């Protein structure tokens, strides 16, 4: 527990972490504010039988559509959250800080677990703030129609899925950065994983391959299969994200055990 507190304190004292956190939250607010008019207009036009048309030519049951928007709104920040994890991990390589830390905590497995838990805890808070921002903007759109919708079990489950994705993907990015030994390398690697999914490179070859990437798994975990072209089930998506986090953490542990860690 002392190692976890020490790592969390270290994260909270890094200016770069606060800067990236502020940028992510500000970007989420800007994106949501730009969509606020679209949401409000769609809710105002809900038909008496409860059908909404958020996007032209795509009528949906209003409850399902709003909950889908809630999940999708938070997922928009998915590609940016790993940058935060890479910044946290990358600080270890400034002025040989990692080597000093390893000497201070010779039990390297314990050290790595503390780092991963501290990073996960910090990202969890940031993810909750992102989800809260999504909820606030959508509440402004639905408050005169069905404000209780955003407090239902389905809405809470959607937030929980987003938080799980954020933590697991960021743990992956953190571990990758430790292996590559640099913030920039970690950021590039994380963005590359995202870009492959967003450009549908692997999906063009086989949908099963797309489902094995973190952001593809996140789409399967969070989005509505009735509206989106998904490649696997939510359970599959969660398993893939957990697998990436576990595998990269194991590799990072092996890297951390090397004598020349610096």
N, C-alpha and C positions, 0 to 999 in steps of 0.2 A: 504493500500500500504506500509506503514511503517513496518508492521509486516512481509509482504512478503520480503521486502528488508533485514530485520534483519535475517530472516530464510535463505535466499539465501547467505548472507554474512557468516553466521555460516557454511553452507555447504562448501563454498569456503575456509574456514580456517581449515578444517579437513584433516590432513595428510592421514588418512585411505582412504578417498574418492579419493584423488589424486592417491594413490597407486593402488587402485582397477581400477580406470579409465585407468591408464597407462597399467595395465595388460590386460584389455579387448581390448584396441586398439592395443597393441603389439600382442596379440593372434590373432586378426583379420588379422593383416598384415602377420603374419607367416602362417596362414592357407591359405590365398589368394596367398602368394608367392609359396606355395607348389602346388597349383592348376594352377598356371600361365602357365606352360608348356602344361598341358592338354587343357586349353582353347585355347591357341595359335595354337596347333596342330589341334584341331577340326575346328577352323575358317579357317585355311589354306586348309582344305579338304572340304570346302563347295562346293557342286556340282553346275553346271551352272544353275540348276532350283531352287537354293536357299534352299537346304536341308542340314542339318548338323547332324552329329552323334557324340554328345558329349560322350555318353556312348555306348559301343558296342551293336549293335542290336536294337538301339532305334533311328531311324531317325526321325527328326522333321523339321518343317519350321525354318529356321535359326533365323529370327527375334524373333519368339516366344521363341525359346530355349535360346537365349542370354538374353532376358528380364526375363525369368524364372530363369536363373543363377544369374542375378543381385539381384532378390528378395531373392533367396535361400542363396546367399552368406552372405547377411546381417543377415538373420534369424539364421545363425549358431551361432551368439552371443546371441541369445535369452535366452538360459538357464543361461547365466552368468550375464546379466544385473540386474536381481533381487537381486543378491548379493550386487551390488552397492547400491541399495535402502535400503537393510537391514543394511548395514554399516552406511548409513546416519541416519536411524531411531535409530539404536542401540546406537549411541553416546549420545542420550538423557538420557540413563540410567546410564551413568558414573557419579559417585559422586553425584547422586541425581539431575542431571541437569534438568530433566523434571519437577520435583517439583518446582524448582526455576523459570523455564520458565512459568509454570502455574500461579504462584503467580505474575509474572511480567505482564502477559497478562490474566487477570481473565476471559475475554470473550473467553471461550474455543472453541466455534464453530469457531470464527474468527481465533484463534490460529491454529486449525487443518487445516482449509482451507489454511492459509498461508503456513503451512508446506507442504501440498500436492502440492500446486502450485509451491513452490520453488523447491521441489524434481522433479516435472514434468518438470519444466523449465531446470533444470540441466541435467536430463536424455535426454531431447529433443536435447540438444547440443551434448551430447555423441552419441546419435543415428544418428544424422546428420554426425558426424565424421566417424562412422562405415559405413554408407551408402556411404560416400565420398571415403572411402578406397576401398570398393567394386567396385565403379565406376572407380577409378583410375586403378585398376588391370585389369578390363575387358576392359577398353579403350585401354590399351596396347595390348590387344589381337585383338581388332576389328578395330583399327585405320586405317589399310590399306585396310579394307573391307567396313565398314559402320560406321564411327565414329559418325555420327549424330544420330544413333539409341539410344544412351544413353542420348540424350537430348530431346527425343520425349515426348509427353504427357503421354504415357503409362509408360515410365521409371520414370517420375516424380510421377505419381500415385502410382507406386510400392514403391517408397521411402516414400511417404506420408503414405501408409499403414503400412510400417515397423515402421515409427516413432510413429504412433498411437498405434501400438502394444507395442512398447518399453515403452512408457509413461504410458499406462494403466496397463501393467503388473507390472511395477515398482511401480506405485501408490498402486497396490494391495499388493506387497511385503512390501512396507513401512508400510501400515496399519496393515498388519499381524504382523510385527515386533513390532509395538506399542502395539498391543493386547497381544503378548507373552512376551513383556518386555525384549528383549535380542537379540543381533545381531546373535548369534549362532542359537537361536531358529528360528529367521526369515529366516536365510539362509537355515536351514534344511527344514523348511516348504515349502519354495519356490522351493528348489531342489526336494522335494518329489512330488510336483505338476508336475514338469517337468518329473521326472522319471516315473510317472504313464503313462504319454502320450508316452514317448519314448519306454517303454517296452510293450506298447499296451495292458496293463492289462484290461482296461475298454473296449477297442475296441473288445477284444475277447468275451466280454459279450454282448455289444450292441454298434454299431457305434454312436448312438445318445448320449451315455454317454461320449465317447471320445470327441465329439464335444463341450461338456460343460466345458472342462478344458482349462485353458489359452493357453497352447502351442498347443493343438489341434485346438483351435479357431484361433490361429495365422497361422497355416498351411492352414486352410480353407480361411483365409483372404489374404494370400500372394502367395500361390503356384498355379501353373497351373493345373487345374483339368484334362487336357488332358494327363498329364504325371504322376501325383501323385494320389494316392488313397485317396481322400478327403472325409470328412464325412458330410459336409454342405456347404452352399454358403458363399461367402465373407461377405455379409451383416449379416448373422447369426454369423459369427466369430467376427465381430466388435461389435455386440450387446452383445455377451457373454463376451468379454473383458471389455466392459463398465459396464456390470452387476457385474462382479467380483470387479472392482474398486469401484463402488458405494456401494456395499454391505459391503465390508471390511472397507471402509472409515466410513460408518455408525456405524459399530461395534467398530471401533477405537474411534469414537467420544463418544460413550457410555462409553468405557473404560477410556477415558481421563477425563470424568466427575466424575469419582469415587474419593472420598476424599483421598484415600490412594495412588493416583498416585504419583510415585516417579521417 
